[in-house]
């Protein structure tokens, strides 16, 4: 009788089917968690924008109007000595940030599916999320 080494075709097919089922169950959960993390980062970034904008408003009497995608940089000199006392800079490829009037907005970049848009009132801190 001949001794065979290795797996049969049927055993390999069963293993592939089991892996496919596990991937079908796990991948949507992974993408959902990744989307939540990106949204959480955008909300945190809006909070940082608010802090600097409030400092700008306290010295200049108005918020700095801007719109930025990917790299956002804001700085404020609150005691007018020529040196920035508060600065933020962050890089985000998933959201575009803007400040118009007293509202800061984080909008998903085109092509980023499943991410929400968030706004924050800079004076009151009231958010829409």
C-alpha atoms as an extended CHARMM CRD file, in Angstrom:
* protein
*
       129  EXT
         1         1  UNK       CA              0.0000000000        0.0000000000        0.0000000000  PROA      1               0.0000000000
         2         2  UNK       CA              1.2930000000        3.4310000000       -0.9720000000  PROA      2               0.0000000000
         3         3  UNK       CA              1.6820000000        6.0470000000        1.7760000000  PROA      3               0.0000000000
         4         4  UNK       CA              0.6400000000        9.5470000000        0.6870000000  PROA      4               0.0000000000
         5         5  UNK       CA              1.9080000000       12.7540000000        2.1870000000  PROA      5               0.0000000000
         6         6  UNK       CA              0.0270000000       16.0030000000        2.1390000000  PROA      6               0.0000000000
         7         7  UNK       CA             -3.5850000000       17.0630000000        2.1150000000  PROA      7               0.0000000000
         8         8  UNK       CA             -6.3910000000       15.9620000000       -0.1430000000  PROA      8               0.0000000000
         9         9  UNK       CA             -8.1460000000       18.4190000000       -2.3990000000  PROA      9               0.0000000000
        10        10  UNK       CA            -11.2880000000       18.1510000000       -0.2820000000  PROA      10              0.0000000000
        11        11  UNK       CA             -9.4090000000       19.0980000000        2.9070000000  PROA      11              0.0000000000
        12        12  UNK       CA             -7.8830000000       22.1500000000        1.2070000000  PROA      12              0.0000000000
        13        13  UNK       CA            -11.2700000000       23.2920000000       -0.1220000000  PROA      13              0.0000000000
        14        14  UNK       CA            -12.8160000000       23.0140000000        3.3550000000  PROA      14              0.0000000000
        15        15  UNK       CA            -10.0160000000       25.0980000000        4.8730000000  PROA      15              0.0000000000
        16        16  UNK       CA            -10.4200000000       27.7740000000        2.1760000000  PROA      16              0.0000000000
        17        17  UNK       CA            -14.1940000000       27.8740000000        2.7720000000  PROA      17              0.0000000000
        18        18  UNK       CA            -13.6890000000       28.2760000000        6.5370000000  PROA      18              0.0000000000
        19        19  UNK       CA            -11.2100000000       31.1300000000        5.9930000000  PROA      19              0.0000000000
        20        20  UNK       CA            -13.6330000000       32.8280000000        3.5720000000  PROA      20              0.0000000000
        21        21  UNK       CA            -16.4660000000       32.6290000000        6.1060000000  PROA      21              0.0000000000
        22        22  UNK       CA            -14.2920000000       34.1020000000        8.8470000000  PROA      22              0.0000000000
        23        23  UNK       CA            -13.1830000000       36.9270000000        6.5490000000  PROA      23              0.0000000000
        24        24  UNK       CA            -16.7730000000       37.6630000000        5.5310000000  PROA      24              0.0000000000
        25        25  UNK       CA            -17.7350000000       38.0100000000        9.1810000000  PROA      25              0.0000000000
        26        26  UNK       CA            -14.6310000000       39.8840000000       10.3650000000  PROA      26              0.0000000000
        27        27  UNK       CA            -13.8940000000       42.4270000000        7.6320000000  PROA      27              0.0000000000
        28        28  UNK       CA            -17.0870000000       44.5040000000        7.9710000000  PROA      28              0.0000000000
        29        29  UNK       CA            -16.4580000000       44.8100000000       11.7020000000  PROA      29              0.0000000000
        30        30  UNK       CA            -12.8900000000       45.9090000000       11.0340000000  PROA      30              0.0000000000
        31        31  UNK       CA            -13.9670000000       48.5930000000        8.5380000000  PROA      31              0.0000000000
        32        32  UNK       CA            -16.6640000000       49.8240000000       10.9140000000  PROA      32              0.0000000000
        33        33  UNK       CA            -14.1140000000       50.1880000000       13.7260000000  PROA      33              0.0000000000
        34        34  UNK       CA            -11.6770000000       51.9840000000       11.4080000000  PROA      34              0.0000000000
        35        35  UNK       CA            -14.4080000000       54.4510000000       10.3830000000  PROA      35              0.0000000000
        36        36  UNK       CA            -15.2850000000       55.1550000000       14.0060000000  PROA      36              0.0000000000
        37        37  UNK       CA            -11.6100000000       55.8570000000       14.7600000000  PROA      37              0.0000000000
        38        38  UNK       CA            -11.3900000000       58.3400000000       11.8740000000  PROA      38              0.0000000000
        39        39  UNK       CA            -14.5500000000       60.0890000000       13.0570000000  PROA      39              0.0000000000
        40        40  UNK       CA            -13.2130000000       60.2780000000       16.6020000000  PROA      40              0.0000000000
        41        41  UNK       CA            -10.0060000000       61.8650000000       15.3050000000  PROA      41              0.0000000000
        42        42  UNK       CA            -12.0260000000       64.4840000000       13.3910000000  PROA      42              0.0000000000
        43        43  UNK       CA            -14.0460000000       65.3570000000       16.5060000000  PROA      43              0.0000000000
        44        44  UNK       CA            -10.8640000000       65.7170000000       18.5470000000  PROA      44              0.0000000000
        45        45  UNK       CA             -9.3040000000       67.9130000000       15.8740000000  PROA      45              0.0000000000
        46        46  UNK       CA            -12.3680000000       70.1880000000       15.9380000000  PROA      46              0.0000000000
        47        47  UNK       CA            -11.8380000000       70.6060000000       19.6810000000  PROA      47              0.0000000000
        48        48  UNK       CA             -8.2280000000       71.6610000000       19.0710000000  PROA      48              0.0000000000
        49        49  UNK       CA             -9.3280000000       74.1080000000       16.3720000000  PROA      49              0.0000000000
        50        50  UNK       CA            -11.8260000000       75.5950000000       18.8350000000  PROA      50              0.0000000000
        51        51  UNK       CA             -9.1410000000       76.2140000000       21.4680000000  PROA      51              0.0000000000
        52        52  UNK       CA             -6.9080000000       78.1290000000       19.0660000000  PROA      52              0.0000000000
        53        53  UNK       CA             -9.8360000000       79.9850000000       17.4980000000  PROA      53              0.0000000000
        54        54  UNK       CA            -10.9910000000       81.1470000000       20.9320000000  PROA      54              0.0000000000
        55        55  UNK       CA             -7.4920000000       82.4760000000       21.5880000000  PROA      55              0.0000000000
        56        56  UNK       CA             -7.5060000000       84.2920000000       18.2330000000  PROA      56              0.0000000000
        57        57  UNK       CA            -10.9620000000       85.7110000000       18.9900000000  PROA      57              0.0000000000
        58        58  UNK       CA             -9.8300000000       86.9760000000       22.4000000000  PROA      58              0.0000000000
        59        59  UNK       CA             -7.0010000000       89.0490000000       20.8970000000  PROA      59              0.0000000000
        60        60  UNK       CA             -8.3620000000       89.9940000000       17.4710000000  PROA      60              0.0000000000
        61        61  UNK       CA            -12.0820000000       90.1240000000       18.2140000000  PROA      61              0.0000000000
        62        62  UNK       CA            -12.9760000000       87.6620000000       15.4600000000  PROA      62              0.0000000000
        63        63  UNK       CA            -12.3770000000       84.0790000000       14.4960000000  PROA      63              0.0000000000
        64        64  UNK       CA             -9.8060000000       83.2420000000       11.8190000000  PROA      64              0.0000000000
        65        65  UNK       CA            -11.7140000000       82.1030000000        8.7200000000  PROA      65              0.0000000000
        66        66  UNK       CA            -10.0120000000       79.2400000000        6.9210000000  PROA      66              0.0000000000
        67        67  UNK       CA            -10.5110000000       76.0710000000        4.9440000000  PROA      67              0.0000000000
        68        68  UNK       CA             -7.8570000000       73.3830000000        4.8310000000  PROA      68              0.0000000000
        69        69  UNK       CA             -7.5290000000       69.8460000000        3.6240000000  PROA      69              0.0000000000
        70        70  UNK       CA             -4.8260000000       67.4490000000        4.7680000000  PROA      70              0.0000000000
        71        71  UNK       CA             -2.5250000000       69.8460000000        6.6660000000  PROA      71              0.0000000000
        72        72  UNK       CA             -4.1570000000       72.2310000000        9.1220000000  PROA      72              0.0000000000
        73        73  UNK       CA             -2.0210000000       74.8130000000       10.9110000000  PROA      73              0.0000000000
        74        74  UNK       CA             -3.3070000000       77.4880000000       13.2690000000  PROA      74              0.0000000000
        75        75  UNK       CA             -1.4340000000       79.7470000000       15.6530000000  PROA      75              0.0000000000
        76        76  UNK       CA             -2.3980000000       82.5220000000       18.0510000000  PROA      76              0.0000000000
        77        77  UNK       CA             -0.3690000000       85.1980000000       19.8370000000  PROA      77              0.0000000000
        78        78  UNK       CA             -2.6100000000       85.9940000000       22.7930000000  PROA      78              0.0000000000
        79        79  UNK       CA             -0.3620000000       88.5530000000       24.4800000000  PROA      79              0.0000000000
        80        80  UNK       CA              0.7860000000       90.3930000000       21.3040000000  PROA      80              0.0000000000
        81        81  UNK       CA              4.4990000000       89.9050000000       22.0060000000  PROA      81              0.0000000000
        82        82  UNK       CA              5.1020000000       88.5490000000       18.5090000000  PROA      82              0.0000000000
        83        83  UNK       CA              5.4960000000       84.9600000000       19.6710000000  PROA      83              0.0000000000
        84        84  UNK       CA              2.7390000000       82.4270000000       19.0960000000  PROA      84              0.0000000000
        85        85  UNK       CA              1.4890000000       81.1920000000       22.4550000000  PROA      85              0.0000000000
        86        86  UNK       CA             -0.8610000000       78.5530000000       21.0750000000  PROA      86              0.0000000000
        87        87  UNK       CA             -0.2400000000       76.5070000000       17.9540000000  PROA      87              0.0000000000
        88        88  UNK       CA             -1.7840000000       73.4100000000       16.4340000000  PROA      88              0.0000000000
        89        89  UNK       CA             -0.8790000000       71.5040000000       13.3450000000  PROA      89              0.0000000000
        90        90  UNK       CA             -2.2800000000       68.1980000000       12.2210000000  PROA      90              0.0000000000
        91        91  UNK       CA             -2.4440000000       66.0930000000        9.0880000000  PROA      91              0.0000000000
        92        92  UNK       CA             -5.6860000000       64.3540000000        8.1260000000  PROA      92              0.0000000000
        93        93  UNK       CA             -6.2940000000       62.7350000000        4.7420000000  PROA      93              0.0000000000
        94        94  UNK       CA             -9.8900000000       61.7830000000        5.5900000000  PROA      94              0.0000000000
        95        95  UNK       CA            -11.4060000000       65.1730000000        6.4430000000  PROA      95              0.0000000000
        96        96  UNK       CA            -11.3790000000       68.7870000000        5.2680000000  PROA      96              0.0000000000
        97        97  UNK       CA            -11.6320000000       71.3900000000        8.0280000000  PROA      97              0.0000000000
        98        98  UNK       CA            -13.0830000000       74.8760000000        7.7700000000  PROA      98              0.0000000000
        99        99  UNK       CA            -14.1220000000       77.7740000000        9.9590000000  PROA      99              0.0000000000
       100       100  UNK       CA            -16.7710000000       80.1790000000        8.7190000000  PROA      100             0.0000000000
       101       101  UNK       CA            -18.2100000000       82.6780000000       11.1580000000  PROA      101             0.0000000000
       102       102  UNK       CA            -18.3160000000       80.9360000000       14.5020000000  PROA      102             0.0000000000
       103       103  UNK       CA            -18.7780000000       77.3840000000       13.1490000000  PROA      103             0.0000000000
       104       104  UNK       CA            -15.9850000000       74.8740000000       12.6170000000  PROA      104             0.0000000000
       105       105  UNK       CA            -16.7550000000       71.9980000000       10.2560000000  PROA      105             0.0000000000
       106       106  UNK       CA            -15.0890000000       68.6690000000        9.4970000000  PROA      106             0.0000000000
       107       107  UNK       CA            -16.2620000000       67.3110000000        6.1280000000  PROA      107             0.0000000000
       108       108  UNK       CA            -15.1630000000       63.9550000000        4.6990000000  PROA      108             0.0000000000
       109       109  UNK       CA            -12.9050000000       64.1630000000        1.6670000000  PROA      109             0.0000000000
       110       110  UNK       CA            -14.6030000000       63.0460000000       -1.5500000000  PROA      110             0.0000000000
       111       111  UNK       CA            -14.3170000000       59.3020000000       -1.9220000000  PROA      111             0.0000000000
       112       112  UNK       CA            -14.2630000000       58.5730000000        1.8140000000  PROA      112             0.0000000000
       113       113  UNK       CA            -17.4210000000       56.5130000000        2.2030000000  PROA      113             0.0000000000
       114       114  UNK       CA            -19.2500000000       56.0580000000        5.4890000000  PROA      114             0.0000000000
       115       115  UNK       CA            -17.7700000000       59.0090000000        7.3710000000  PROA      115             0.0000000000
       116       116  UNK       CA            -19.9960000000       61.6570000000        8.9190000000  PROA      116             0.0000000000
       117       117  UNK       CA            -19.8190000000       65.4550000000        8.7830000000  PROA      117             0.0000000000
       118       118  UNK       CA            -19.3390000000       67.2300000000       12.1130000000  PROA      118             0.0000000000
       119       119  UNK       CA            -19.8220000000       70.8520000000       13.1570000000  PROA      119             0.0000000000
       120       120  UNK       CA            -18.9830000000       72.7370000000       16.3190000000  PROA      120             0.0000000000
       121       121  UNK       CA            -20.0810000000       76.1720000000       17.4400000000  PROA      121             0.0000000000
       122       122  UNK       CA            -16.8120000000       77.8460000000       18.4500000000  PROA      122             0.0000000000
       123       123  UNK       CA            -18.3840000000       80.1790000000       20.9960000000  PROA      123             0.0000000000
       124       124  UNK       CA            -20.5470000000       77.6760000000       22.8520000000  PROA      124             0.0000000000
       125       125  UNK       CA            -18.8300000000       74.3860000000       22.0630000000  PROA      125             0.0000000000
       126       126  UNK       CA            -22.1750000000       72.9050000000       20.9850000000  PROA      126             0.0000000000
       127       127  UNK       CA            -21.7000000000       70.0860000000       18.4830000000  PROA      127             0.0000000000
       128       128  UNK       CA            -23.9590000000       68.1970000000       16.0890000000  PROA      128             0.0000000000
       129       129  UNK       CA            -22.6590000000       64.7680000000       16.9760000000  PROA      129             0.0000000000
